[in-house]
Amino acid sequence: MKSKNARNTFNLTRKQKHKFWGIAFLLPFLIVFFSFTVYPVLMSHIYAFFDWPGYGPLDDFVGLENFINVFNDPLFWRALGRSGLFMVGSVSIQVPFALLIAILLNNKYLKGRYAYRTMIFIPVVMTSAVVGVLMRSVFAVHNGLVNSFLEFFGVIQSPINWLGVGRNAMLTVIIVASWKWMGIKMIYWLAGLQSVPEELYDAAEVDGANKLQVFRYVTLPLLIPIGIVILLISIIDSLQVFDLLYTLTRGGPGLSTEVIEVYIYRYAFTSGFGGGMPQMGYASAAAVFFGLLAIVISLTLSMIVKKYRISDEKEVRP
């Protein structure tokens, strides 16, 4: 009897040790997460109700005034519109082109396909700020790699000011962002392509289907569920572009590439547009407003995905 009790005590002690070490290894992550994610988010909701420059006592309570001012500011809505333009442009490039690249690199007869995948994926692991600084040199008017290349092959007669003209700057930002994140979308598509059973391709080949028909009637229908998920991820990612865009254009020229994140940054850490002190309270209200809008977009897209999956499951059931 004593031996059984001793064994139970030993097992209990071992479980407690495992639990202790689990918490010990998890604790550093929790500290960092709460310090740099949860705490700032909570405090931004509090700052939004104060007229506060970012330092000094938090004593000038203004209620909903900051939210009303944000709602009535045309520059906020223009920045929001540019965020939407960037989202549509980058997603429209990334999703279909990543699928095309994935199809090409999924060919088992293509030599060096793993090397090509690595080359396309390298920009993903690069820091966005580093990419922004690098691309400022690549798209420079004089001696920039892009202009030099186009002039050498006779595509253009004079250098193009890629980052100094509003319309060109937004297009350049969209292209750079698409290039940077193309690799991860390619990996998602590759996972989807490789999940298609080989038996279906063999059956289609036996039936005399060509490659285009195989893709249209076999591959594409099976890729739609993961394609919707990739689209959802791409849309959410396109709303988090501050570091790349700020280092590349700083929202310029003028305000032509100022998305909502740059708008918030200007008011929070600089003097905004009218000079004077930073307006952390106003910037926090704009951030909360934008965050709520992003949550609504994410929930809406998630509901669409869920609805599609339910309808797809109903069609599959006999």
C-alpha positions as a LaTeX table, in Angstrom:
\begin{tabular}{lrrr}
\hline
Residue & $x$ (\AA) & $y$ (\AA) & $z$ (\AA) \\
\hline
Met1 & 0.00 & 0.00 & 0.00 \\
Lys2 & 2.83 & 2.35 & 0.90 \\
Ser3 & 4.56 & 1.52 & $-2.37$ \\
Lys4 & 1.43 & 2.47 & $-4.34$ \\
Asn5 & 1.09 & 5.78 & $-2.49$ \\
Ala6 & 4.76 & 6.50 & $-3.06$ \\
Arg7 & 4.34 & 5.79 & $-6.79$ \\
Asn8 & 1.32 & 8.13 & $-6.99$ \\
Thr9 & 3.27 & 10.83 & $-5.17$ \\
Phe10 & 6.18 & 10.39 & $-7.59$ \\
Asn11 & 3.88 & 10.63 & $-10.62$ \\
Leu12 & 2.20 & 13.74 & $-9.18$ \\
Thr13 & 5.58 & 15.35 & $-8.55$ \\
Arg14 & 6.71 & 14.56 & $-12.10$ \\
Lys15 & 3.53 & 16.09 & $-13.53$ \\
Gln16 & 4.05 & 19.20 & $-11.42$ \\
Lys17 & 7.62 & 19.47 & $-12.72$ \\
His18 & 6.44 & 19.16 & $-16.32$ \\
Lys19 & 3.81 & 21.83 & $-15.67$ \\
Phe20 & 6.38 & 24.09 & $-14.03$ \\
Trp21 & 8.84 & 23.82 & $-16.92$ \\
Gly22 & 6.05 & 24.32 & $-19.44$ \\
Ile23 & 5.06 & 27.57 & $-17.74$ \\
Ala24 & 8.72 & 28.58 & $-17.37$ \\
Phe25 & 9.40 & 28.21 & $-21.09$ \\
Leu26 & 6.14 & 29.95 & $-22.00$ \\
Leu27 & 6.62 & 32.86 & $-19.59$ \\
Pro28 & 9.17 & 34.88 & $-21.65$ \\
Phe29 & 6.84 & 34.82 & $-24.66$ \\
Leu30 & 3.87 & 35.87 & $-22.52$ \\
Ile31 & 5.83 & 38.75 & $-21.02$ \\
Val32 & 6.89 & 40.02 & $-24.43$ \\
Phe33 & 3.41 & 39.50 & $-25.91$ \\
Phe34 & 1.62 & 41.36 & $-23.15$ \\
Ser35 & 4.26 & 44.11 & $-22.99$ \\
Phe36 & 4.47 & 44.89 & $-26.70$ \\
Thr37 & 1.08 & 43.77 & $-28.04$ \\
Val38 & $-1.69$ & 43.57 & $-25.45$ \\
Tyr39 & $-0.61$ & 46.56 & $-23.33$ \\
Pro40 & $-0.16$ & 49.01 & $-26.26$ \\
Val41 & $-3.52$ & 48.00 & $-27.73$ \\
Leu42 & $-5.29$ & 48.52 & $-24.41$ \\
Met43 & $-3.57$ & 51.85 & $-23.79$ \\
Ser44 & $-4.36$ & 53.13 & $-27.28$ \\
His45 & $-8.05$ & 52.67 & $-26.46$ \\
Ile46 & $-7.54$ & 54.78 & $-23.34$ \\
Tyr47 & $-5.45$ & 57.47 & $-25.07$ \\
Ala48 & $-8.17$ & 57.87 & $-27.69$ \\
Phe49 & $-10.37$ & 59.60 & $-25.10$ \\
Phe50 & $-7.74$ & 62.19 & $-24.13$ \\
Asp51 & $-6.12$ & 65.20 & $-25.76$ \\
Trp52 & $-2.61$ & 63.98 & $-25.05$ \\
Pro53 & 0.65 & 64.74 & $-26.93$ \\
Gly54 & 2.38 & 61.52 & $-25.86$ \\
Tyr55 & 4.08 & 62.74 & $-22.69$ \\
Gly56 & 3.07 & 64.39 & $-19.44$ \\
Pro57 & 0.01 & 63.69 & $-17.31$ \\
Leu58 & $-3.03$ & 62.06 & $-18.87$ \\
Asp59 & $-5.59$ & 64.53 & $-17.54$ \\
Asp60 & $-7.30$ & 66.27 & $-20.49$ \\
Phe61 & $-10.30$ & 64.00 & $-21.04$ \\
Val62 & $-12.21$ & 64.87 & $-24.23$ \\
Gly63 & $-14.55$ & 61.90 & $-24.54$ \\
Leu64 & $-15.53$ & 61.11 & $-28.13$ \\
Glu65 & $-14.11$ & 64.34 & $-29.57$ \\
Asn66 & $-11.09$ & 62.63 & $-31.13$ \\
Phe67 & $-13.29$ & 60.04 & $-32.84$ \\
Ile68 & $-15.58$ & 62.78 & $-34.18$ \\
Asn69 & $-12.59$ & 64.74 & $-35.52$ \\
Val70 & $-11.19$ & 61.63 & $-37.19$ \\
Phe71 & $-14.55$ & 60.88 & $-38.77$ \\
Asn72 & $-14.82$ & 64.45 & $-40.10$ \\
Asp73 & $-11.23$ & 64.64 & $-41.39$ \\
Pro74 & $-11.14$ & 64.27 & $-45.21$ \\
Leu75 & $-7.43$ & 63.38 & $-45.05$ \\
Phe76 & $-8.29$ & 60.31 & $-42.98$ \\
Trp77 & $-10.77$ & 59.08 & $-45.58$ \\
Arg78 & $-8.33$ & 59.80 & $-48.40$ \\
Ala79 & $-5.66$ & 57.78 & $-46.59$ \\
Leu80 & $-8.20$ & 55.02 & $-46.05$ \\
Gly81 & $-9.01$ & 55.12 & $-49.76$ \\
Arg82 & $-5.33$ & 54.79 & $-50.63$ \\
Ser83 & $-5.13$ & 51.80 & $-48.27$ \\
Gly84 & $-8.00$ & 50.26 & $-50.21$ \\
Leu85 & $-6.28$ & 51.03 & $-53.52$ \\
Phe86 & $-3.07$ & 49.44 & $-52.30$ \\
Met87 & $-5.00$ & 46.40 & $-51.06$ \\
Val88 & $-6.78$ & 45.87 & $-54.38$ \\
Gly89 & $-3.61$ & 46.43 & $-56.41$ \\
Ser90 & $-1.30$ & 44.18 & $-54.38$ \\
Val91 & $-3.83$ & 41.36 & $-53.96$ \\
Ser92 & $-4.70$ & 41.46 & $-57.68$ \\
Ile93 & $-1.03$ & 40.94 & $-58.52$ \\
Gln94 & 0.04 & 38.53 & $-55.79$ \\
Val95 & $-2.72$ & 35.94 & $-55.85$ \\
Pro96 & $-2.93$ & 35.12 & $-59.61$ \\
Phe97 & 0.79 & 35.52 & $-60.34$ \\
Ala98 & 1.73 & 33.38 & $-57.35$ \\
Leu99 & $-0.62$ & 30.70 & $-58.68$ \\
Leu100 & 1.01 & 30.89 & $-62.12$ \\
Ile101 & 4.50 & 30.59 & $-60.60$ \\
Ala102 & 3.37 & 27.69 & $-58.40$ \\
Ile103 & 1.99 & 25.84 & $-61.42$ \\
Leu104 & 5.26 & 26.29 & $-63.30$ \\
Leu105 & 7.42 & 25.24 & $-60.35$ \\
Asn106 & 5.20 & 22.28 & $-59.49$ \\
Asn107 & 6.28 & 20.56 & $-62.68$ \\
Lys108 & 8.32 & 17.55 & $-61.59$ \\
Tyr109 & 10.19 & 17.55 & $-64.90$ \\
Leu110 & 11.49 & 21.10 & $-64.44$ \\
Lys111 & 15.17 & 21.07 & $-63.53$ \\
Gly112 & 16.22 & 23.37 & $-60.71$ \\
Arg113 & 12.67 & 23.98 & $-59.52$ \\
Tyr114 & 13.75 & 23.91 & $-55.86$ \\
Ala115 & 16.39 & 26.56 & $-56.54$ \\
Tyr116 & 13.79 & 28.74 & $-58.28$ \\
Arg117 & 11.42 & 28.36 & $-55.33$ \\
Thr118 & 14.18 & 29.44 & $-52.96$ \\
Met119 & 15.03 & 32.48 & $-55.06$ \\
Ile120 & 11.40 & 33.62 & $-55.15$ \\
Phe121 & 10.98 & 33.01 & $-51.41$ \\
Ile122 & 14.11 & 34.95 & $-50.33$ \\
Pro123 & 12.37 & 38.40 & $-50.28$ \\
Val124 & 9.83 & 37.04 & $-47.78$ \\
Val125 & 12.50 & 36.54 & $-45.09$ \\
Met126 & 14.05 & 39.96 & $-45.71$ \\
Thr127 & 13.08 & 42.76 & $-43.34$ \\
Ser128 & 10.50 & 45.06 & $-44.91$ \\
Ala129 & 12.42 & 48.17 & $-43.86$ \\
Val130 & 15.57 & 46.82 & $-45.56$ \\
Val131 & 13.58 & 46.09 & $-48.72$ \\
Gly132 & 12.20 & 49.64 & $-48.69$ \\
Val133 & 15.64 & 51.22 & $-48.40$ \\
Leu134 & 17.04 & 48.91 & $-51.06$ \\
Met135 & 14.25 & 49.61 & $-53.50$ \\
Arg136 & 14.74 & 53.37 & $-53.17$ \\
Ser137 & 18.09 & 52.83 & $-54.90$ \\
Val138 & 16.70 & 50.31 & $-57.41$ \\
Phe139 & 13.96 & 52.74 & $-58.54$ \\
Ala140 & 16.11 & 55.89 & $-58.36$ \\
Val141 & 15.71 & 58.32 & $-61.24$ \\
His142 & 19.39 & 58.50 & $-62.08$ \\
Asn143 & 21.57 & 55.38 & $-62.03$ \\
Gly144 & 18.68 & 53.29 & $-60.70$ \\
Leu145 & 18.73 & 49.68 & $-61.79$ \\
Val146 & 15.21 & 49.75 & $-63.27$ \\
Asn147 & 15.73 & 52.87 & $-65.38$ \\
Ser148 & 19.18 & 51.72 & $-66.50$ \\
Phe149 & 17.77 & 48.36 & $-67.57$ \\
Leu150 & 14.84 & 49.88 & $-69.48$ \\
Glu151 & 17.06 & 52.45 & $-71.19$ \\
Phe152 & 19.62 & 49.82 & $-72.16$ \\
Phe153 & 16.99 & 47.77 & $-73.99$ \\
Gly154 & 15.37 & 50.84 & $-75.54$ \\
Val155 & 12.06 & 50.52 & $-73.69$ \\
Ile156 & 12.24 & 54.16 & $-72.51$ \\
Gln157 & 14.11 & 57.16 & $-73.92$ \\
Ser158 & 14.46 & 59.12 & $-70.68$ \\
Pro159 & 14.47 & 58.10 & $-66.98$ \\
Ile160 & 11.13 & 57.67 & $-65.23$ \\
Asn161 & 10.64 & 59.28 & $-61.83$ \\
Trp162 & 9.19 & 56.20 & $-60.16$ \\
Leu163 & 9.02 & 57.57 & $-56.61$ \\
Gly164 & 8.70 & 61.31 & $-57.29$ \\
Val165 & 5.37 & 61.31 & $-59.15$ \\
Gly166 & 2.22 & 60.38 & $-57.28$ \\
Arg167 & 0.74 & 57.90 & $-59.74$ \\
Asn168 & 4.10 & 56.23 & $-60.39$ \\
Ala169 & 4.88 & 56.07 & $-56.66$ \\
Met170 & 1.73 & 54.15 & $-55.75$ \\
Leu171 & 2.29 & 51.73 & $-58.63$ \\
Thr172 & 5.90 & 51.23 & $-57.53$ \\
Val173 & 4.87 & 50.54 & $-53.93$ \\
Ile174 & 2.33 & 47.96 & $-55.09$ \\
Ile175 & 4.91 & 46.24 & $-57.31$ \\
Val176 & 7.55 & 46.15 & $-54.56$ \\
Ala177 & 5.10 & 44.80 & $-51.96$ \\
Ser178 & 3.86 & 42.17 & $-54.40$ \\
Trp179 & 7.43 & 41.12 & $-55.18$ \\
Lys180 & 8.29 & 40.83 & $-51.50$ \\
Trp181 & 5.29 & 38.70 & $-50.51$ \\
Met182 & 4.91 & 36.70 & $-53.72$ \\
Gly183 & 7.01 & 33.84 & $-52.32$ \\
Ile184 & 4.77 & 33.02 & $-49.37$ \\
Lys185 & 1.66 & 33.00 & $-51.58$ \\
Met186 & 3.53 & 30.70 & $-53.96$ \\
Ile187 & 4.17 & 28.27 & $-51.09$ \\
Tyr188 & 0.47 & 28.27 & $-50.20$ \\
Trp189 & $-0.50$ & 27.53 & $-53.79$ \\
Leu190 & 2.13 & 24.79 & $-54.03$ \\
Ala191 & 0.64 & 23.15 & $-50.95$ \\
Gly192 & $-2.75$ & 23.23 & $-52.62$ \\
Leu193 & $-1.46$ & 21.87 & $-55.92$ \\
Gln194 & 0.39 & 19.03 & $-54.22$ \\
Ser195 & $-2.74$ & 18.03 & $-52.30$ \\
Val196 & $-4.57$ & 17.17 & $-55.53$ \\
Pro197 & $-4.58$ & 13.34 & $-55.92$ \\
Glu198 & $-2.50$ & 12.06 & $-58.82$ \\
Glu199 & $-5.26$ & 9.57 & $-59.67$ \\
Leu200 & $-7.46$ & 12.41 & $-60.89$ \\
Tyr201 & $-4.78$ & 13.57 & $-63.32$ \\
Asp202 & $-4.30$ & 10.00 & $-64.55$ \\
Ala203 & $-8.03$ & 9.58 & $-65.09$ \\
Ala204 & $-8.26$ & 12.87 & $-66.98$ \\
Glu205 & $-5.31$ & 11.85 & $-69.17$ \\
Val206 & $-6.98$ & 8.54 & $-69.96$ \\
Asp207 & $-10.14$ & 10.41 & $-70.96$ \\
Gly208 & $-8.09$ & 12.44 & $-73.44$ \\
Ala209 & $-8.15$ & 15.79 & $-71.67$ \\
Asn210 & $-5.41$ & 18.28 & $-72.55$ \\
Lys211 & $-3.47$ & 20.29 & $-69.97$ \\
Leu212 & $-5.79$ & 23.29 & $-70.12$ \\
Gln213 & $-8.86$ & 21.09 & $-69.64$ \\
Val214 & $-7.19$ & 19.26 & $-66.76$ \\
Phe215 & $-6.49$ & 22.56 & $-65.02$ \\
Arg216 & $-9.98$ & 23.92 & $-65.73$ \\
Tyr217 & $-12.00$ & 20.87 & $-64.66$ \\
Val218 & $-9.72$ & 19.06 & $-62.20$ \\
Thr219 & $-7.17$ & 21.37 & $-60.58$ \\
Leu220 & $-9.04$ & 24.66 & $-60.34$ \\
Pro221 & $-12.19$ & 23.36 & $-58.56$ \\
Leu222 & $-10.04$ & 21.65 & $-55.94$ \\
Leu223 & $-7.96$ & 24.82 & $-55.43$ \\
Ile224 & $-10.93$ & 27.09 & $-54.76$ \\
Pro225 & $-11.12$ & 26.43 & $-50.96$ \\
Ile226 & $-7.43$ & 27.13 & $-50.37$ \\
Gly227 & $-7.62$ & 29.98 & $-52.86$ \\
Ile228 & $-10.24$ & 31.71 & $-50.72$ \\
Val229 & $-8.00$ & 31.32 & $-47.67$ \\
Ile230 & $-5.02$ & 32.75 & $-49.60$ \\
Leu231 & $-7.18$ & 35.68 & $-50.69$ \\
Leu232 & $-8.21$ & 36.32 & $-47.09$ \\
Ile233 & $-4.60$ & 36.21 & $-45.88$ \\
Ser234 & $-3.48$ & 38.51 & $-48.70$ \\
Ile235 & $-6.14$ & 41.10 & $-47.88$ \\
Ile236 & $-5.23$ & 41.13 & $-44.18$ \\
Asp237 & $-1.50$ & 41.33 & $-44.99$ \\
Ser238 & $-2.07$ & 44.29 & $-47.32$ \\
Leu239 & $-3.38$ & 46.32 & $-44.38$ \\
Gln240 & $-0.02$ & 45.95 & $-42.59$ \\
Val241 & 2.44 & 47.68 & $-44.88$ \\
Phe242 & 3.76 & 50.57 & $-42.78$ \\
Asp243 & 7.43 & 49.59 & $-42.52$ \\
Leu244 & 7.86 & 48.89 & $-46.22$ \\
Leu245 & 5.95 & 51.93 & $-47.42$ \\
Tyr246 & 7.40 & 54.41 & $-44.95$ \\
Thr247 & 11.00 & 53.51 & $-45.75$ \\
Leu248 & 10.24 & 53.53 & $-49.48$ \\
Thr249 & 8.24 & 56.76 & $-49.92$ \\
Arg250 & 7.41 & 58.10 & $-46.41$ \\
Gly251 & 3.89 & 58.62 & $-47.75$ \\
Gly252 & 5.04 & 60.93 & $-50.55$ \\
Pro253 & 5.30 & 62.59 & $-52.90$ \\
Gly254 & 2.81 & 64.87 & $-51.24$ \\
Leu255 & 0.30 & 62.46 & $-49.77$ \\
Ser256 & $-0.02$ & 60.23 & $-52.83$ \\
Thr257 & 1.12 & 57.04 & $-51.05$ \\
Glu258 & 0.03 & 57.90 & $-47.53$ \\
Val259 & $-2.00$ & 54.92 & $-46.37$ \\
Ile260 & $-3.84$ & 54.94 & $-43.08$ \\
Glu261 & $-0.87$ & 53.59 & $-41.10$ \\
Val262 & 1.37 & 56.45 & $-42.22$ \\
Tyr263 & $-1.44$ & 58.90 & $-41.41$ \\
Ile264 & $-1.60$ & 57.54 & $-37.86$ \\
Tyr265 & 2.20 & 57.68 & $-37.52$ \\
Arg266 & 2.35 & 61.35 & $-38.55$ \\
Tyr267 & $-0.05$ & 62.43 & $-35.83$ \\
Ala268 & 1.36 & 60.12 & $-33.16$ \\
Phe269 & 5.09 & 60.83 & $-33.49$ \\
Thr270 & 5.43 & 64.04 & $-35.51$ \\
Ser271 & 3.64 & 67.37 & $-35.58$ \\
Gly272 & 1.00 & 66.10 & $-37.97$ \\
Phe273 & 0.00 & 68.42 & $-40.81$ \\
Gly274 & $-0.61$ & 71.67 & $-39.01$ \\
Gly275 & 2.61 & 71.94 & $-37.01$ \\
Gly276 & 2.82 & 72.01 & $-33.24$ \\
Met277 & 2.87 & 69.06 & $-30.87$ \\
Pro278 & 2.24 & 65.39 & $-31.64$ \\
Gln279 & $-1.34$ & 64.29 & $-31.08$ \\
Met280 & $-1.14$ & 60.82 & $-29.58$ \\
Gly281 & $-4.77$ & 60.89 & $-28.47$ \\
Tyr282 & $-6.03$ & 61.77 & $-31.94$ \\
Ala283 & $-3.72$ & 59.17 & $-33.55$ \\
Ser284 & $-4.98$ & 56.53 & $-31.10$ \\
Ala285 & $-8.58$ & 57.32 & $-32.05$ \\
Ala286 & $-7.68$ & 56.93 & $-35.73$ \\
Ala287 & $-5.91$ & 53.63 & $-34.96$ \\
Val288 & $-8.90$ & 52.30 & $-33.00$ \\
Phe289 & $-11.24$ & 53.33 & $-35.81$ \\
Phe290 & $-9.04$ & 51.62 & $-38.41$ \\
Gly291 & $-8.63$ & 48.55 & $-36.20$ \\
Leu292 & $-12.38$ & 48.15 & $-35.87$ \\
Leu293 & $-12.73$ & 48.50 & $-39.62$ \\
Ala294 & $-10.06$ & 45.83 & $-40.18$ \\
Ile295 & $-11.88$ & 43.50 & $-37.75$ \\
Val296 & $-15.14$ & 44.01 & $-39.65$ \\
Ile297 & $-13.41$ & 43.21 & $-42.96$ \\
Ser298 & $-11.76$ & 40.11 & $-41.48$ \\
Leu299 & $-15.00$ & 38.83 & $-39.94$ \\
Thr300 & $-16.91$ & 39.45 & $-43.15$ \\
Leu301 & $-14.37$ & 37.53 & $-45.21$ \\
Ser302 & $-14.27$ & 34.74 & $-42.62$ \\
Met303 & $-18.06$ & 34.42 & $-42.79$ \\
Ile304 & $-17.86$ & 34.20 & $-46.59$ \\
Val305 & $-15.22$ & 31.46 & $-46.33$ \\
Lys306 & $-17.29$ & 29.57 & $-43.77$ \\
Lys307 & $-20.44$ & 29.89 & $-45.86$ \\
Tyr308 & $-18.62$ & 28.61 & $-48.93$ \\
Arg309 & $-17.22$ & 25.62 & $-47.04$ \\
Ile310 & $-20.63$ & 24.70 & $-45.69$ \\
Ser311 & $-22.22$ & 24.89 & $-49.14$ \\
Asp312 & $-19.32$ & 22.90 & $-50.61$ \\
Glu313 & $-19.72$ & 20.17 & $-47.99$ \\
Lys314 & $-23.44$ & 19.94 & $-48.73$ \\
Glu315 & $-22.72$ & 19.42 & $-52.41$ \\
Val316 & $-20.20$ & 16.66 & $-51.63$ \\
Arg317 & $-22.60$ & 14.74 & $-49.37$ \\
Pro318 & $-24.67$ & 12.05 & $-51.16$ \\
\hline
\end{tabular}
